[in-house]
Amino acid sequence: MDVSDNLKGLPAVDQVLDALEASKGETAQSRRVLTAAVRDVIAGLRKRIRAGDAVAKAETSAKAVARQASALAQRRRQGSLRPVINLTGVIIHTNLGRAPMSPSVMKAVERRMTSYSNLEYDLDQHKRGSRYDHVSEMLLQLVPGEAALVVNNNAAAVLLILTEFAAGGECVVSRGELIEIGGGFRIPDVMVQSGARLVEVGTTNKTRLQDYEQAVGPDTSMIFKAHHSNFRMVGFTEETSYAELAELAAGKGIIFTADIGSGLLAELDAEVAAGEPTPAQVIASGADLVCFSGDKLLGGPQAGVIVGKSDLVARLKKNPLLRALRVGKFTIASMEATLGRYLEGGFGDIPILSAVLADPKEVLRRCRRVAARVRRLQPHEGLTLRVVRTAAEVGGGTLPGRTIPSFGIEVELKGMSETSLEEMLRGNDPPVLGRLAGGRLVLDLRTMMPGQEVEIAGALARLKPGDGQNG
Ligand SMILES: *Cc1c(COP(=O)(O)O)cnc(C)c1O
C-alpha cells in the first residue's frame, strides 16, 4: 500500500466520535475538547504516514483513534501538573516542585482561600490596608530585623534590591560569587537588568576584605554577597565574612546586601546545618538587607523574603517594580501558615525539614515495610528488592556536596534493564521517580511523604517483564 492508500484508511472525525460512547452525555464545552482531541490524533497519524513511518493498521481503526483521543481529552481536562512520588533522595528537588506543603498548612490556607479575606483591608482602622503587612510581623519574630517584605521569589528580591539601591551606581561582588542558579538566574545578568554596574573583586577562590576595600569608590552604592548555593569550593579558598563586609559598608556609608539563598529558619544542630548561614545570623552580623527563598530550606511556598533596615524596606515598598513582583493571597496565606509552624515550635511538621531530620533507622524501617508489603502482594517472581544504604542530599542549591545517610530499595527485574524499570515506574499513576546510578535503580525512601507506602508498594508489585506498559 502506498502513502495515499494509507491516508485514505484513516477514519473520519464523525466516525470516531460515533465510536466514542462516552461522548453522548457530554456538554458542548467538553464535546469540543473531545472533537479537538480526535482531530489532533488523526492529524498526528497523517503526519506520521506522510513522513513514511510504519503505522500499523490497528492504530488507524476508528476504535483505536477513539481510545487515544479520549485519553488525550482526559489529559487536557485535568491539566498537566500532577503529583509525583519523589524517591530520588534529593530533598529540595528543583524539577519536582521544591518544597511540598504539609497538610496542616494547606488546611489553614484552604480556610482563607475559600472565603473573602482582609488581604488589603485594615480591620482595626476600617480602611484600606496593605497586603505586605500580613507576613512581616511573623517573619520578624523569627529573624531579628527591623522590617520585612515578601515578593514573588528570591530572584525578584535580588532584582528589586539592586534596582532600588544600585541602579546607576556600582555594586561590588566577589569573583567567587558570580553564580548561576538553575534555570538561568545569573548574578551578572541580573546586575545588567537592574542597571547596576558590576564591579568584580578578588579571584575565583579567594576574595579578601582588602579586595573589597580597594574596589569601593565614590560611585559604589552596594556590596553584594551571594551564597554559593549549588557548588562548593574546596582547597585553598578564602572569603570575607558577613560581619567584615557589614562593617566595611557601614564605614563607607553604603548598603550591604546578603543573598543567602535558602532561608533556614529552624535551629538545627550544627552537624546538620553544616555552616549554612541563617537569616538571623546574617542580620545579627550587621547586614543591611538579607534575602532568601521561601521554598528551599524554609519549606514554604515559592516566595522571596527580604528582611533588614526599616528605611531601606520602606524604599523597596515604594518602588514601582514591586507591583510586578508582588505576591498573591495564596502565597501570603501559605507563608503565614508555614511561619506559624515555626512559631508554635512544630517545624517537624514541615515536610522539607522532616525529610532532612528523619533518623536513618526510621528510613530503614520504611524500606522494610514497603518491601514486606510488596511481598504480600505476590509480585512477579523475577522481581528482586534489596534494601541498601544510600546518600540523600538536601538539593535546591543548599548544602552542596553534603550528603545525609539514608536507605533505599534497589529494584531488579529479571530480563529488564534498569532504564526500562525506571521508565515503567515513571509511567505509574502516580509516577514513582527513583535514582539511576551505576547501572542500578534505587528508590530512596528519605524523600517519601507520609502515606505513600501503599502506592509505592503497589507500583513495585505491578512490575512485570514486558513492553514497558505498567498497570
Ligand atoms: C535559589 C537562589 C536564588 C533564586 O531564588 P528563587 O527563589 O529560585 O528565585 C537566588 N540566589 C541564591 C543564592 C539562591 O540560592
The ligand as a MOL file (V3000), in Angstrom:
LIG
                    3D

  0  0  0     0  0            999 V3000
M  V30 BEGIN CTAB
M  V30 COUNTS 15 15 0 0 0
M  V30 BEGIN ATOM
M  V30 1 C 17.9830 29.7940 44.7860 0
M  V30 2 C 18.7230 31.0680 44.8190 0
M  V30 3 C 18.2260 32.2060 44.1830 0
M  V30 4 C 16.9430 32.1760 43.3970 0
M  V30 5 O 15.8680 32.0080 44.2640 0
M  V30 6 P 14.4000 31.7050 43.6540 0
M  V30 7 O 13.5250 31.7060 44.8650 0
M  V30 8 O 14.5040 30.4080 42.9700 0
M  V30 9 O 14.0890 32.8230 42.7250 0
M  V30 10 C 18.9570 33.3680 44.2430 0
M  V30 11 N 20.1290 33.4140 44.9160 0
M  V30 12 C 20.6430 32.3380 45.5620 0
M  V30 13 C 21.9430 32.4660 46.2700 0
M  V30 14 C 19.9580 31.1270 45.5310 0
M  V30 15 O 20.4510 30.0460 46.1400 0
M  V30 END ATOM
M  V30 BEGIN BOND
M  V30 1 1 1 2
M  V30 2 1 2 3
M  V30 3 2 2 14
M  V30 4 1 3 4
M  V30 5 2 3 10
M  V30 6 1 4 5
M  V30 7 1 5 6
M  V30 8 2 6 7
M  V30 9 1 6 8
M  V30 10 1 6 9
M  V30 11 1 10 11
M  V30 12 2 11 12
M  V30 13 1 12 13
M  V30 14 1 12 14
M  V30 15 1 14 15
M  V30 END BOND
M  V30 END CTAB
M  END
